[in-house]
Amino acid sequence: MAPVSGTVTLKGKPVKTGTIIFESAGNRPSTGKIIDGKIVEVTTFETGDGVPIGSHNVAVNITADASSAVMANPGDAAARDAN
């Protein structure tokens, strides 16, 4: 097992919050948190134990800030389509 550290950015700015997943053939996936751009608590079996040594496919899931979410009313689209 090996520790993981680093920074996750989008358009040159640190990602505020999210998750990161590391997958490699024959191994259990490892998951970590992204907090203020930093990768923390990468876990495979026990909290913070890291990832199996080797090459990995990596997926990043960015958690949207609720204050910036755009809310739509599905009824509006249906009303437009009916006309």
C-alpha positions as CSV (number, residue, x, y, z in Angstrom):
1,M,0.0,0.0,0.0
2,A,1.1,3.5,-0.7
3,P,-0.1,6.9,0.6
4,V,-1.6,9.4,-1.9
5,S,-1.2,13.2,-1.8
6,G,-1.8,15.9,-4.3
7,T,-4.0,18.7,-5.4
8,V,-7.1,18.5,-7.7
9,T,-7.7,21.6,-9.8
10,L,-10.3,22.6,-12.5
11,K,-9.5,25.5,-14.8
12,G,-6.5,26.3,-12.7
13,K,-8.4,26.5,-9.4
14,P,-8.5,24.0,-6.5
15,V,-11.7,21.9,-6.5
16,K,-13.5,22.8,-3.3
17,T,-15.0,19.4,-2.4
18,G,-15.4,16.0,-4.0
19,T,-14.3,12.4,-4.1
20,I,-11.6,10.6,-5.9
21,I,-11.6,6.9,-6.9
22,F,-8.5,4.8,-7.8
23,E,-9.1,1.5,-9.6
24,S,-6.5,-1.1,-10.8
25,A,-6.9,-4.6,-12.1
26,G,-7.1,-7.3,-9.5
27,N,-7.4,-4.8,-6.6
28,R,-10.2,-3.4,-4.5
29,P,-11.0,0.3,-5.5
30,S,-9.6,3.0,-3.3
31,T,-11.5,6.1,-2.4
32,G,-10.5,9.5,-1.0
33,K,-12.0,12.9,-0.3
34,I,-11.1,16.2,-1.9
35,I,-11.2,19.1,0.5
36,D,-10.1,22.6,-0.6
37,G,-8.3,20.9,-3.5
38,K,-6.3,18.5,-1.3
39,I,-6.6,14.7,-1.6
40,V,-7.2,13.3,1.9
41,E,-8.1,10.1,3.6
42,V,-7.4,7.8,0.7
43,T,-8.8,4.4,1.8
44,T,-8.7,0.9,0.5
45,F,-9.3,-1.3,3.6
46,E,-8.9,1.1,6.6
47,T,-9.2,4.9,6.7
48,G,-6.1,6.5,5.3
49,D,-4.2,3.3,4.4
50,G,-3.7,4.5,0.8
51,V,-3.8,2.6,-2.5
52,P,-2.2,-0.7,-3.8
53,I,1.1,0.1,-5.5
54,G,0.8,0.2,-9.3
55,S,-1.0,1.9,-12.1
56,H,-4.5,3.1,-11.6
57,N,-7.5,4.5,-13.5
58,V,-8.6,7.6,-11.6
59,A,-12.1,9.2,-11.4
60,V,-12.9,12.5,-9.9
61,N,-16.4,13.5,-8.7
62,I,-16.7,17.2,-8.0
63,T,-19.4,18.1,-5.5
64,A,-21.2,21.2,-6.7
65,D,-21.6,24.1,-4.3
66,A,-25.4,24.3,-3.7
67,S,-25.3,28.1,-3.8
68,S,-24.2,28.0,-7.4
69,A,-26.7,25.4,-8.6
70,V,-29.2,26.4,-11.3
71,M,-32.7,25.1,-10.5
72,A,-35.1,24.6,-13.3
73,N,-38.8,23.9,-13.1
74,P,-39.6,20.9,-15.4
75,G,-43.1,22.2,-15.7
76,D,-41.8,25.3,-17.6
77,A,-40.4,23.1,-20.4
78,A,-43.6,21.0,-20.7
79,A,-45.7,24.2,-20.9
80,R,-43.5,25.5,-23.8
81,D,-43.7,22.2,-25.6
82,A,-47.5,22.2,-25.4
83,N,-47.9,25.5,-27.2
